Structure formats: structure tokens, C-alpha cells
């Protein structure tokens, strides 16, 4: 099992930009990837998931504004894969996301191997 605290991500609305008729990760998205990589290197993880995983994300808003919970997952899920925690976010077979009770501007992420269906 792995637990990590990540910075507040850019929303999916600001994660992508169009460039030369292609969709690319925005500057904010690239900066977020770097911040996640730095956080992971600082926490010195020893776990890299190869098979199916279960993930829980507790999201603590950066302020009291209303936000869409579903708009904040793309950047952290991609950043965790980019950092090598798992190969691809398609490995996630069970995902729970919920709001935390305080204003703190961060995500608390728990990842564990999925139990075998056999």
C-alpha cells in the first residue's frame, strides 16, 4: 500500500491546450507533473504497481468555492503514472473520490493492489 499527499491539481479544463492542431498538456499541467514527481521523490516510494489497483483520493479544496469533483482527477492520475507509480491509469479497477472536511488545497491518495477475483 502507498499513501501520498499531492498538491492541488489544475482542473481538466486547464490541463490541455491546443497547439498546432494538436492537444498537448498545458504549462500548468507540466508544472503539476513536476511537482508530483518532486513529491514522490521526496517520499522515497518503494512500491511500483504492476497489476490492477484500488485508489482512494480525498480532495481538500484550496478555498470554499464550489468545484466539480470529477474535474480534478486527470492531472493527478496521469502524473502518478508519469512518475512510475503504476504503468497506466487503466490499471485502476476501483476508484473512490470524495471531499475532505477542511480547506487545505491538497489531495491525499491511497493506492493498493486490487484483490484477486479468483
MOPAC internal coordinates of N, CA, C and O (Angstrom, degrees):
PM7 1SCF
backbone

  N    0.0000 0     0.00 0     0.00 0    0    0    0
  C    1.4530 1     0.00 0     0.00 0    1    0    0
  C    1.5299 1   109.04 1     0.00 0    2    1    0
  O    1.2310 1   121.58 1   -31.75 1    3    2    1
  N    1.3041 1   114.58 1   148.25 1    3    2    1
  C    1.4626 1   120.71 1   178.98 1    5    3    2
  C    1.5201 1   109.12 1  -133.40 1    6    5    3
  O    1.2310 1   120.74 1   -45.29 1    7    6    5
  N    1.3172 1   116.20 1   134.71 1    7    6    5
  C    1.4546 1   122.10 1   173.42 1    9    7    6
  C    1.5222 1   107.93 1  -123.33 1   10    9    7
  O    1.2310 1   120.92 1   -47.04 1   11   10    9
  N    1.3260 1   115.84 1   132.96 1   11   10    9
  C    1.4611 1   120.15 1  -179.51 1   13   11   10
  C    1.5232 1   109.53 1  -147.13 1   14   13   11
  O    1.2310 1   120.76 1   -35.93 1   15   14   13
  N    1.3091 1   116.15 1   144.07 1   15   14   13
  C    1.4559 1   122.07 1   174.79 1   17   15   14
  C    1.5216 1   107.79 1  -101.52 1   18   17   15
  O    1.2310 1   121.13 1   -52.83 1   19   18   17
  N    1.3291 1   115.44 1   127.17 1   19   18   17
  C    1.4599 1   121.73 1  -178.01 1   21   19   18
  C    1.5212 1   110.16 1  -114.11 1   22   21   19
  O    1.2310 1   120.25 1   -25.10 1   23   22   21
  N    1.3177 1   117.12 1   154.90 1   23   22   21
  C    1.4720 1   119.91 1   175.24 1   25   23   22
  C    1.5299 1   110.37 1   -67.80 1   26   25   23
  O    1.2310 1   121.24 1   -16.79 1   27   26   25
  N    1.3217 1   115.23 1   163.21 1   27   26   25
  C    1.4629 1   121.14 1   177.59 1   29   27   26
  C    1.5317 1   109.02 1   -64.66 1   30   29   27
  O    1.2310 1   119.88 1   -50.67 1   31   30   29
  N    1.3334 1   117.83 1   129.33 1   31   30   29
  C    1.4721 1   120.21 1  -175.21 1   33   31   30
  C    1.5280 1   113.37 1   -86.65 1   34   33   31
  O    1.2310 1   121.25 1   -18.66 1   35   34   33
  N    1.3223 1   115.22 1   161.34 1   35   34   33
  C    1.4661 1   118.25 1   168.64 1   37   35   34
  C    1.5307 1   107.99 1   -69.87 1   38   37   35
  O    1.2310 1   120.45 1   -30.98 1   39   38   37
  N    1.3138 1   116.75 1   149.02 1   39   38   37
  C    1.4666 1   118.66 1   179.31 1   41   39   38
  C    1.5227 1   109.50 1   -71.88 1   42   41   39
  O    1.2310 1   121.08 1   -15.72 1   43   42   41
  N    1.3111 1   115.54 1   164.28 1   43   42   41
  C    1.4627 1   120.06 1   178.20 1   45   43   42
  C    1.5339 1   109.98 1   -60.61 1   46   45   43
  O    1.2310 1   120.47 1   153.94 1   47   46   45
  N    1.3363 1   116.70 1   -26.06 1   47   46   45
  C    1.4677 1   120.79 1   179.30 1   49   47   46
  C    1.5251 1   112.68 1   -68.14 1   50   49   47
  O    1.2310 1   119.86 1   156.59 1   51   50   49
  N    1.3265 1   117.87 1   -23.41 1   51   50   49
  C    1.4679 1   120.69 1   179.91 1   53   51   50
  C    1.5244 1   112.55 1  -113.23 1   54   53   51
  O    1.2310 1   120.06 1  -177.46 1   55   54   53
  N    1.3279 1   117.49 1     2.54 1   55   54   53
  C    1.4600 1   122.11 1  -176.20 1   57   55   54
  C    1.5305 1   112.40 1   -77.23 1   58   57   55
  O    1.2310 1   120.42 1   146.56 1   59   58   57
  N    1.3295 1   116.80 1   -33.44 1   59   58   57
  C    1.4652 1   121.72 1  -176.78 1   61   59   58
  C    1.5158 1   110.50 1  -109.34 1   62   61   59
  O    1.2310 1   120.86 1   -29.34 1   63   62   61
  N    1.3340 1   115.96 1   150.66 1   63   62   61
  C    1.4487 1   123.90 1   173.08 1   65   63   62
  C    1.5186 1   108.61 1  -139.03 1   66   65   63
  O    1.2310 1   121.23 1   -30.71 1   67   66   65
  N    1.3154 1   115.26 1   149.29 1   67   66   65
  C    1.4597 1   119.63 1   176.56 1   69   67   66
  C    1.5240 1   108.36 1   -89.93 1   70   69   67
  O    1.2310 1   120.59 1   -47.68 1   71   70   69
  N    1.3261 1   116.48 1   132.32 1   71   70   69
  C    1.4524 1   122.28 1   179.93 1   73   71   70
  C    1.5214 1   108.27 1  -144.29 1   74   73   71
  O    1.2310 1   120.30 1   -60.15 1   75   74   73
  N    1.3066 1   117.03 1   119.85 1   75   74   73
  C    1.4670 1   122.81 1  -179.18 1   77   75   74
  C    1.5302 1   111.50 1    49.65 1   78   77   75
  O    1.2310 1   121.05 1  -129.29 1   79   78   77
  N    1.3094 1   115.60 1    50.71 1   79   78   77
  C    1.4671 1   123.56 1   178.75 1   81   79   78
  C    1.5268 1   114.19 1    62.22 1   82   81   79
  O    1.2310 1   120.62 1  -157.65 1   83   82   81
  N    1.3296 1   116.41 1    22.35 1   83   82   81
  C    1.4700 1   121.19 1   176.05 1   85   83   82
  C    1.5105 1   108.66 1  -128.12 1   86   85   83
  O    1.2310 1   121.15 1   -27.14 1   87   86   85
  N    1.3248 1   115.40 1   152.86 1   87   86   85
  C    1.4583 1   120.06 1   173.31 1   89   87   86
  C    1.5249 1   107.41 1   -93.17 1   90   89   87
  O    1.2310 1   120.72 1   -54.64 1   91   90   89
  N    1.3256 1   116.23 1   125.36 1   91   90   89
  C    1.4636 1   122.44 1  -179.64 1   93   91   90
  C    1.5199 1   108.63 1  -128.58 1   94   93   91
  O    1.2310 1   121.00 1   -18.43 1   95   94   93
  N    1.3108 1   115.69 1   161.57 1   95   94   93
  C    1.4518 1   120.22 1   176.57 1   97   95   94
  C    1.5259 1   108.48 1   -70.34 1   98   97   95
  O    1.2310 1   120.90 1   -47.02 1   99   98   97
  N    1.3187 1   115.88 1   132.98 1   99   98   97
  C    1.4641 1   122.21 1  -177.64 1  101   99   98
  C    1.5290 1   111.23 1   -69.69 1  102  101   99
  O    1.2310 1   121.00 1    -8.89 1  103  102  101
  N    1.3253 1   115.69 1   171.11 1  103  102  101
  C    1.4699 1   120.34 1   174.69 1  105  103  102
  C    1.5256 1   110.21 1   -58.50 1  106  105  103
  O    1.2310 1   120.41 1   137.46 1  107  106  105
  N    1.3296 1   116.83 1   -42.54 1  107  106  105
  C    1.4735 1   120.67 1   178.80 1  109  107  106
  C    1.5243 1   110.60 1   -61.59 1  110  109  107
  O    1.2310 1   120.28 1   140.72 1  111  110  109
  N    1.3194 1   117.07 1   -39.28 1  111  110  109
  C    1.4607 1   121.15 1   178.23 1  113  111  110
  C    1.5145 1   112.33 1   -65.88 1  114  113  111
  O    1.2310 1   120.49 1   138.60 1  115  114  113
  N    1.3244 1   116.66 1   -41.40 1  115  114  113
  C    1.4659 1   120.33 1   178.81 1  117  115  114
  C    1.5273 1   111.28 1   -68.21 1  118  117  115
  O    1.2310 1   120.20 1   140.57 1  119  118  117
  N    1.3232 1   117.23 1   -39.43 1  119  118  117
  C    1.4632 1   120.50 1   176.58 1  121  119  118
  C    1.5288 1   111.00 1   -63.71 1  122  121  119
  O    1.2310 1   121.08 1   142.61 1  123  122  121
  N    1.3302 1   115.53 1   -37.39 1  123  122  121
  C    1.4604 1   119.00 1   178.31 1  125  123  122
  C    1.5339 1   110.46 1   -65.70 1  126  125  123
  O    1.2310 1   120.19 1   136.05 1  127  126  125
  N    1.3213 1   117.25 1   -43.95 1  127  126  125
  C    1.4753 1   120.68 1   176.84 1  129  127  126
  C    1.5280 1   111.03 1   -55.59 1  130  129  127
  O    1.2310 1   120.72 1   136.55 1  131  130  129
  N    1.3272 1   116.23 1   -43.45 1  131  130  129
  C    1.4615 1   120.59 1   179.18 1  133  131  130
  C    1.5320 1   111.19 1   -64.00 1  134  133  131
  O    1.2310 1   120.48 1   138.77 1  135  134  133
  N    1.3379 1   116.69 1   -41.23 1  135  134  133
  C    1.4687 1   120.61 1   179.54 1  137  135  134
  C    1.5290 1   110.79 1   -64.47 1  138  137  135
  O    1.2310 1   120.44 1   139.64 1  139  138  137
  N    1.3241 1   116.76 1   -40.36 1  139  138  137
  C    1.4646 1   120.40 1   178.22 1  141  139  138
  C    1.5273 1   109.77 1   -66.59 1  142  141  139
  O    1.2310 1   119.90 1   136.27 1  143  142  141
  N    1.3044 1   117.80 1   -43.73 1  143  142  141
  C    1.4661 1   121.30 1   178.29 1  145  143  142
  C    1.5314 1   110.08 1   -58.90 1  146  145  143
  O    1.2310 1   120.55 1   135.94 1  147  146  145
  N    1.3228 1   116.56 1   -44.06 1  147  146  145
  C    1.4616 1   120.42 1   178.59 1  149  147  146
  C    1.5343 1   110.76 1   -62.34 1  150  149  147
  O    1.2310 1   120.39 1   136.33 1  151  150  149
  N    1.3163 1   116.86 1   -43.67 1  151  150  149
  C    1.4692 1   121.03 1   179.37 1  153  151  150
  C    1.5260 1   110.99 1   -62.32 1  154  153  151
  O    1.2310 1   120.21 1   138.29 1  155  154  153
  N    1.3058 1   117.20 1   -41.71 1  155  154  153
  C    1.4599 1   121.39 1  -179.86 1  157  155  154
  C    1.5308 1   110.20 1   -67.68 1  158  157  155
  O    1.2310 1   120.18 1   136.48 1  159  158  157
  N    1.3187 1   117.25 1   -43.52 1  159  158  157
  C    1.4615 1   119.87 1   178.36 1  161  159  158
  C    1.5298 1   110.58 1   -62.04 1  162  161  159
  O    1.2310 1   120.76 1   142.31 1  163  162  161
  N    1.3299 1   116.15 1   -37.69 1  163  162  161
  C    1.4618 1   121.07 1   179.45 1  165  163  162
  C    1.5320 1   111.61 1   -66.73 1  166  165  163
  O    1.2310 1   120.38 1   144.78 1  167  166  165
  N    1.3329 1   116.88 1   -35.22 1  167  166  165
  C    1.4696 1   120.59 1  -178.90 1  169  167  166
  C    1.5255 1   112.02 1   -82.64 1  170  169  167
  O    1.2310 1   120.40 1   170.44 1  171  170  169
  N    1.3444 1   116.85 1    -9.56 1  171  170  169
  C    1.4645 1   122.86 1   176.19 1  173  171  170
  C    1.5380 1   112.57 1    52.18 1  174  173  171
  O    1.2310 1   119.97 1  -119.02 1  175  174  173
  N    1.3312 1   117.67 1    60.98 1  175  174  173
  C    1.4696 1   119.21 1  -177.61 1  177  175  174
  C    1.5273 1   111.87 1   -68.95 1  178  177  175
  O    1.2310 1   121.04 1   -34.30 1  179  178  177
  N    1.3064 1   115.62 1   145.70 1  179  178  177
  C    1.4610 1   120.95 1   176.57 1  181  179  178
  C    1.5222 1   110.96 1  -111.20 1  182  181  179
  O    1.2310 1   120.54 1   177.92 1  183  182  181
  N    1.3199 1   116.57 1    -2.08 1  183  182  181
  C    1.4555 1   121.33 1  -177.05 1  185  183  182
  C    1.5172 1   110.63 1  -106.27 1  186  185  183
  O    1.2310 1   121.13 1   -51.10 1  187  186  185
  N    1.3263 1   115.44 1   128.90 1  187  186  185
  C    1.4573 1   122.69 1   171.99 1  189  187  186
  C    1.5241 1   105.91 1  -130.73 1  190  189  187
  O    1.2310 1   120.66 1   -58.66 1  191  190  189
  N    1.3071 1   116.34 1   121.34 1  191  190  189
  C    1.4568 1   121.57 1  -172.41 1  193  191  190
  C    1.5184 1   111.19 1   -88.05 1  194  193  191
  O    1.2310 1   121.24 1   -51.04 1  195  194  193
  N    1.3209 1   115.23 1   128.96 1  195  194  193
  C    1.4621 1   121.85 1  -179.35 1  197  195  194
  C    1.5262 1   112.23 1  -101.13 1  198  197  195
  O    1.2310 1   120.00 1   148.37 1  199  198  197
  N    1.3268 1   117.61 1   -31.63 1  199  198  197
  C    1.4548 1   121.80 1  -175.78 1  201  199  198
  C    1.5215 1   112.27 1  -108.30 1  202  201  199
  O    1.2310 1   120.84 1    18.79 1  203  202  201
  N    1.3402 1   116.01 1  -161.21 1  203  202  201
  C    1.4630 1   120.99 1  -179.66 1  205  203  202
  C    1.5292 1   111.65 1   -61.38 1  206  205  203
  O    1.2310 1   120.99 1   -37.11 1  207  206  205
  N    1.3303 1   115.71 1   142.89 1  207  206  205
  C    1.4596 1   120.41 1  -179.02 1  209  207  206
  C    1.5238 1   112.13 1  -131.01 1  210  209  207
  O    1.2310 1   121.96 1   -21.72 1  211  210  209
  N    1.3306 1   113.85 1   158.28 1  211  210  209
  C    1.4623 1   123.71 1   174.42 1  213  211  210
  C    1.5226 1   105.98 1  -113.29 1  214  213  211
  O    1.2310 1   120.41 1   -47.45 1  215  214  213
  N    1.3345 1   116.82 1   132.55 1  215  214  213
  C    1.4570 1   120.32 1  -177.87 1  217  215  214
  C    1.5263 1   110.39 1  -129.67 1  218  217  215
  O    1.2310 1   121.55 1   -41.84 1  219  218  217
  N    1.3212 1   114.63 1   138.16 1  219  218  217
  C    1.4569 1   121.88 1   173.34 1  221  219  218
  C    1.5190 1   107.89 1  -121.90 1  222  221  219
  O    1.2310 1   120.68 1   -47.74 1  223  222  221
  N    1.3274 1   116.30 1   132.26 1  223  222  221
  C    1.4595 1   121.75 1   179.73 1  225  223  222
  C    1.5242 1   108.12 1  -124.60 1  226  225  223
  O    1.2310 1   120.86 1   -62.96 1  227  226  225
  N    1.3234 1   115.96 1   117.04 1  227  226  225
  C    1.4600 1   120.88 1   173.23 1  229  227  226
  C    1.5258 1   106.52 1  -101.09 1  230  229  227
  O    1.2310 1   120.82 1   -62.36 1  231  230  229
  N    1.3286 1   116.04 1   117.64 1  231  230  229
  C    1.4612 1   121.98 1  -173.95 1  233  231  230
  C    1.5281 1   110.02 1  -102.48 1  234  233  231
  O    1.2310 1   121.20 1   -56.24 1  235  234  233
  N    1.3085 1   115.30 1   123.76 1  235  234  233
  C    1.4559 1   121.70 1   178.03 1  237  235  234
  C    1.5231 1   107.84 1  -108.56 1  238  237  235
  O    1.2310 1   120.36 1   -69.81 1  239  238  237
  N    1.3290 1   116.91 1   110.19 1  239  238  237
  C    1.4650 1   122.41 1  -176.19 1  241  239  238
  C    1.5362 1   111.38 1   -55.38 1  242  241  239
  O    1.2310 1   120.53 1   -31.31 1  243  242  241
  N    1.3406 1   116.59 1   148.69 1  243  242  241
  C    1.4653 1   119.22 1   176.23 1  245  243  242
  C    1.5333 1   112.78 1   -79.32 1  246  245  243
  O    1.2310 1   120.60 1   164.12 1  247  246  245
  N    1.3193 1   116.47 1   -15.88 1  247  246  245
  C    1.4651 1   121.63 1   177.99 1  249  247  246
  C    1.5272 1   107.48 1  -156.60 1  250  249  247
  O    1.2310 1   120.02 1     4.93 1  251  250  249
  N    1.3046 1   117.56 1  -175.07 1  251  250  249
  C    1.4702 1   121.01 1  -174.06 1  253  251  250
  C    1.5232 1   114.16 1   -90.72 1  254  253  251
  O    1.2310 1   120.16 1  -172.93 1  255  254  253
  N    1.3303 1   117.30 1     7.07 1  255  254  253
  C    1.4695 1   119.54 1   178.45 1  257  255  254
  C    1.5234 1   110.98 1   -66.04 1  258  257  255
  O    1.2310 1   121.28 1   -28.06 1  259  258  257
  N    1.3290 1   115.16 1   151.94 1  259  258  257
  C    1.4629 1   119.88 1   173.63 1  261  259  258
  C    1.5207 1   108.48 1   -68.89 1  262  261  259
  O    1.2310 1   120.53 1   -38.58 1  263  262  261
  N    1.3187 1   116.60 1   141.42 1  263  262  261
  C    1.4600 1   122.02 1   179.39 1  265  263  262
  C    1.5185 1   109.37 1  -142.44 1  266  265  263
  O    1.2310 1   120.87 1   -24.82 1  267  266  265
  N    1.3143 1   115.94 1   155.18 1  267  266  265
  C    1.4579 1   121.38 1   175.63 1  269  267  266
  C    1.5170 1   108.85 1   -89.66 1  270  269  267
  O    1.2310 1   120.71 1   -60.04 1  271  270  269
  N    1.3001 1   116.24 1   119.96 1  271  270  269
  C    1.4558 1   121.75 1  -178.22 1  273  271  270
  C    1.5259 1   111.77 1   -60.45 1  274  273  271
  O    1.2310 1   120.36 1   143.31 1  275  274  273
  N    1.3217 1   116.92 1   -36.69 1  275  274  273
  C    1.4627 1   120.15 1  -176.80 1  277  275  274
  C    1.5257 1   113.24 1   -73.29 1  278  277  275
  O    1.2310 1   119.09 1   165.89 1  279  278  277
  N    1.3231 1   119.34 1   -14.11 1  279  278  277
  C    1.4675 1   121.29 1  -179.42 1  281  279  278
  C    1.5183 1   114.10 1   -82.83 1  282  281  279
  O    1.2310 1   119.52 1   175.67 1  283  282  281
  N    1.3216 1   118.52 1    -4.33 1  283  282  281
  C    1.4571 1   117.37 1  -173.97 1  285  283  282
  C    1.5165 1   114.37 1  -106.88 1  286  285  283
  O    1.2310 1   118.91 1  -176.02 1  287  286  285
  N    1.3119 1   119.69 1     3.98 1  287  286  285
  C    1.4640 1   120.64 1  -173.97 1  289  287  286
  C    1.5299 1   115.95 1   -87.39 1  290  289  287
  O    1.2310 1   119.36 1   149.13 1  291  290  289
  N    1.3020 1   118.83 1   -30.87 1  291  290  289
  C    1.4697 1   120.74 1  -172.95 1  293  291  290
  C    1.5289 1   112.33 1   -56.68 1  294  293  291
  O    1.2310 1   120.21 1   128.81 1  295  294  293
  N    1.3139 1   117.21 1   -51.19 1  295  294  293
  C    1.4696 1   120.40 1  -176.48 1  297  295  294
  C    1.5312 1   112.63 1   -62.80 1  298  297  295
  O    1.2310 1   118.67 1   130.64 1  299  298  297
  N    1.3465 1   120.15 1   -49.36 1  299  298  297
  C    1.4718 1   117.56 1  -178.94 1  301  299  298
  C    1.5216 1   113.73 1   -67.69 1  302  301  299
  O    1.2310 1   119.56 1   142.87 1  303  302  301
  N    1.3219 1   118.45 1   -37.13 1  303  302  301
  C    1.4684 1   119.83 1   180.00 1  305  303  302
  C    1.5303 1   110.12 1   -65.43 1  306  305  303
  O    1.2310 1   120.30 1   135.71 1  307  306  305
  N    1.3231 1   117.03 1   -44.29 1  307  306  305
  C    1.4674 1   120.21 1   177.48 1  309  307  306
  C    1.5264 1   111.66 1   -66.02 1  310  309  307
  O    1.2310 1   120.22 1   140.76 1  311  310  309
  N    1.3283 1   117.18 1   -39.24 1  311  310  309
  C    1.4623 1   120.78 1  -179.03 1  313  311  310
  C    1.5299 1   111.28 1   -65.80 1  314  313  311
  O    1.2310 1   119.93 1   141.68 1  315  314  313
  N    1.3195 1   117.73 1   -38.32 1  315  314  313
  C    1.4681 1   120.58 1   177.50 1  317  315  314
  C    1.5264 1   111.02 1   -64.98 1  318  317  315
  O    1.2310 1   120.42 1   140.42 1  319  318  317
  N    1.3268 1   116.80 1   -39.58 1  319  318  317
  C    1.4671 1   120.18 1   176.32 1  321  319  318
  C    1.5272 1   110.00 1   -66.55 1  322  321  319
  O    1.2310 1   120.54 1   136.36 1  323  322  321
  N    1.3300 1   116.58 1   -43.64 1  323  322  321
  C    1.4666 1   121.15 1   179.48 1  325  323  322
  C    1.5327 1   111.27 1   -60.42 1  326  325  323
  O    1.2310 1   120.82 1   146.82 1  327  326  325
  N    1.3359 1   116.04 1   -33.18 1  327  326  325
  C    1.4683 1   121.22 1   179.61 1  329  327  326
  C    1.5227 1   112.57 1   -80.03 1  330  329  327
  O    1.2310 1   120.02 1   174.43 1  331  330  329
  N    1.3339 1   117.56 1    -5.57 1  331  330  329
  C    1.4580 1   120.85 1   176.02 1  333  331  330
  C    1.5202 1   115.45 1    87.88 1  334  333  331
  O    1.2310 1   119.83 1  -167.31 1  335  334  333
  N    1.3347 1   117.92 1    12.69 1  335  334  333
  C    1.4648 1   120.03 1   177.93 1  337  335  334
  C    1.5279 1   109.36 1   -67.69 1  338  337  335
  O    1.2310 1   120.41 1   141.80 1  339  338  337
  N    1.3090 1   116.81 1   -38.20 1  339  338  337
  C    1.4569 1   122.83 1   171.48 1  341  339  338
  C    1.5244 1   106.86 1  -143.51 1  342  341  339
  O    1.2310 1   120.79 1   -14.77 1  343  342  341
  N    1.3325 1   116.09 1   165.23 1  343  342  341
  C    1.4658 1   119.84 1  -176.13 1  345  343  342
  C    1.5225 1   112.24 1   -69.96 1  346  345  343
  O    1.2310 1   121.06 1   135.05 1  347  346  345
  N    1.3410 1   115.57 1   -44.95 1  347  346  345
  C    1.4602 1   120.50 1  -174.40 1  349  347  346
  C    1.5201 1   108.39 1  -156.36 1  350  349  347
  O    1.2310 1   120.47 1   -31.08 1  351  350  349
  N    1.3311 1   116.72 1   148.92 1  351  350  349
  C    1.4632 1   118.09 1  -179.22 1  353  351  350
  C    1.5337 1   112.85 1   -70.42 1  354  353  351
  O    1.2310 1   120.07 1   176.41 1  355  354  353
  N    1.3174 1   117.46 1    -3.59 1  355  354  353
  C    1.4720 1   119.53 1   172.21 1  357  355  354
  C    1.5288 1   111.02 1   -69.84 1  358  357  355
  O    1.2310 1   119.68 1   166.28 1  359  358  357
  N    1.3266 1   118.21 1   -13.72 1  359  358  357
  C    1.4628 1   122.07 1   176.29 1  361  359  358
  C    1.5264 1   112.13 1   -71.47 1  362  361  359
  O    1.2310 1   120.18 1   162.90 1  363  362  361
  N    1.3274 1   117.25 1   -17.10 1  363  362  361
  C    1.4590 1   120.97 1  -178.10 1  365  363  362
  C    1.5213 1   108.64 1   -74.88 1  366  365  363
  O    1.2310 1   120.92 1   -65.58 1  367  366  365
  N    1.3374 1   115.84 1   114.42 1  367  366  365
  C    1.4621 1   121.06 1  -179.18 1  369  367  366
  C    1.5267 1   111.71 1  -104.43 1  370  369  367
  O    1.2310 1   120.70 1   167.27 1  371  370  369
  N    1.3312 1   116.27 1   -12.73 1  371  370  369
  C    1.4628 1   121.72 1   179.25 1  373  371  370
  C    1.5178 1   106.83 1  -146.73 1  374  373  371
  O    1.2310 1   120.36 1   -59.35 1  375  374  373
  N    1.3255 1   116.92 1   120.65 1  375  374  373
  C    1.4551 1   121.81 1  -175.92 1  377  375  374
  C    1.5200 1   109.21 1  -132.93 1  378  377  375
  O    1.2310 1   121.00 1   -55.22 1  379  378  377
  N    1.3315 1   115.70 1   124.78 1  379  378  377
  C    1.4648 1   121.44 1   176.97 1  381  379  378
  C    1.5146 1   107.65 1  -121.90 1  382  381  379
  O    1.2310 1   120.72 1   -49.72 1  383  382  381
  N    1.3234 1   116.23 1   130.28 1  383  382  381
  C    1.4580 1   122.31 1   179.60 1  385  383  382
  C    1.5216 1   107.94 1  -131.22 1  386  385  383
  O    1.2310 1   120.80 1   -48.56 1  387  386  385
  N    1.3286 1   116.08 1   131.44 1  387  386  385
  C    1.4613 1   119.26 1   179.76 1  389  387  386
  C    1.5227 1   110.33 1  -150.69 1  390  389  387
  O    1.2310 1   121.25 1   -20.51 1  391  390  389
  N    1.3415 1   115.21 1   159.49 1  391  390  389
  C    1.4556 1   121.32 1   179.97 1  393  391  390
  C    1.5163 1   110.72 1   -80.56 1  394  393  391
  O    1.2310 1   120.80 1   -43.53 1  395  394  393
  N    1.3389 1   116.07 1   136.47 1  395  394  393
  C    1.4464 1   122.10 1   170.72 1  397  395  394
  C    1.5241 1   109.58 1   -79.14 1  398  397  395
  O    1.2310 1   120.43 1   -14.02 1  399  398  397
  N    1.3082 1   116.78 1   165.98 1  399  398  397
  C    1.4648 1   121.87 1  -173.68 1  401  399  398
  C    1.5221 1   115.14 1   -85.74 1  402  401  399
  O    1.2310 1   119.65 1   168.37 1  403  402  401
  N    1.3212 1   118.28 1   -11.63 1  403  402  401
  C    1.4538 1   119.68 1  -176.17 1  405  403  402
  C    1.5320 1   110.67 1  -118.96 1  406  405  403
  O    1.2310 1   120.60 1   -16.89 1  407  406  405
  N    1.3094 1   116.46 1   163.11 1  407  406  405
  C    1.4631 1   122.33 1   174.27 1  409  407  406
  C    1.5223 1   106.85 1   -89.50 1  410  409  407
  O    1.2310 1   120.45 1   -62.57 1  411  410  409
  N    1.3351 1   116.75 1   117.43 1  411  410  409
  C    1.4580 1   119.47 1  -177.09 1  413  411  410
  C    1.5266 1   113.42 1  -148.04 1  414  413  411
  O    1.2310 1   119.22 1   166.52 1  415  414  413
  N    1.3220 1   119.10 1   -13.48 1  415  414  413
  C    1.4647 1   121.30 1   177.06 1  417  415  414
  C    1.5145 1   114.38 1    64.38 1  418  417  415
  O    1.2310 1   120.33 1  -131.17 1  419  418  417
  N    1.3363 1   116.98 1    48.83 1  419  418  417
  C    1.4653 1   120.06 1  -179.92 1  421  419  418
  C    1.5194 1   110.14 1  -155.21 1  422  421  419
  O    1.2310 1   121.54 1   -10.92 1  423  422  421
  N    1.3220 1   114.66 1   169.08 1  423  422  421
  C    1.4644 1   122.12 1   175.01 1  425  423  422
  C    1.5226 1   107.95 1  -121.98 1  426  425  423
  O    1.2310 1   120.63 1   -45.60 1  427  426  425
  N    1.3104 1   116.40 1   134.40 1  427  426  425
  C    1.4621 1   120.67 1   171.49 1  429  427  426
  C    1.5189 1   106.38 1  -105.78 1  430  429  427
  O    1.2310 1   120.97 1   -62.38 1  431  430  429
  N    1.3233 1   115.74 1   117.62 1  431  430  429
  C    1.4601 1   121.89 1  -173.33 1  433  431  430
  C    1.5285 1   109.48 1  -114.49 1  434  433  431
  O    1.2310 1   121.20 1   -48.10 1  435  434  433
  N    1.3228 1   115.32 1   131.90 1  435  434  433
  C    1.4585 1   122.37 1   173.92 1  437  435  434
  C    1.5196 1   107.77 1  -119.80 1  438  437  435
  O    1.2310 1   120.75 1   -50.15 1  439  438  437
  N    1.3304 1   116.18 1   129.85 1  439  438  437
  C    1.4664 1   121.81 1   179.99 1  441  439  438
  C    1.5150 1   107.68 1  -127.54 1  442  441  439
  O    1.2310 1   121.13 1   -45.09 1  443  442  441
  N    1.3335 1   115.44 1   134.91 1  443  442  441
  C    1.4710 1   119.47 1   174.74 1  445  443  442
  C    1.5125 1   108.86 1  -146.19 1  446  445  443
  O    1.2310 1   121.55 1   -19.28 1  447  446  445
  N    1.3308 1   114.64 1   160.72 1  447  446  445
  C    1.4485 1   119.29 1   177.88 1  449  447  446
  C    1.5233 1   109.61 1   -65.73 1  450  449  447
  O    1.2310 1   120.85 1   -37.39 1  451  450  449
  N    1.3225 1   115.99 1   142.61 1  451  450  449
  C    1.4620 1   120.35 1   176.22 1  453  451  450
  C    1.5200 1   108.39 1   -75.54 1  454  453  451
  O    1.2310 1   120.84 1   -37.61 1  455  454  453
  N    1.3143 1   116.00 1   142.39 1  455  454  453
  C    1.4583 1   119.92 1   176.51 1  457  455  454
  C    1.5162 1   108.99 1   -68.99 1  458  457  455
  O    1.2310 1   121.39 1   -36.67 1  459  458  457
  N    1.2881 1   114.95 1   143.33 1  459  458  457
  C    1.4673 1   120.87 1  -179.46 1  461  459  458
  C    1.5188 1   110.43 1   -63.85 1  462  461  459
  O    1.2310 1   120.63 1   -38.12 1  463  462  461
  N    1.3196 1   116.40 1   141.88 1  463  462  461
  C    1.4651 1   121.51 1   178.35 1  465  463  462
  C    1.5270 1   110.93 1   -77.61 1  466  465  463
  O    1.2310 1   119.39 1   169.47 1  467  466  465
  N    1.3248 1   118.77 1   -10.53 1  467  466  465
  C    1.4720 1   121.98 1  -177.47 1  469  467  466
  C    1.5007 1   111.68 1   -81.35 1  470  469  467
  O    1.2310 1   120.10 1   180.00 1  471  470  469

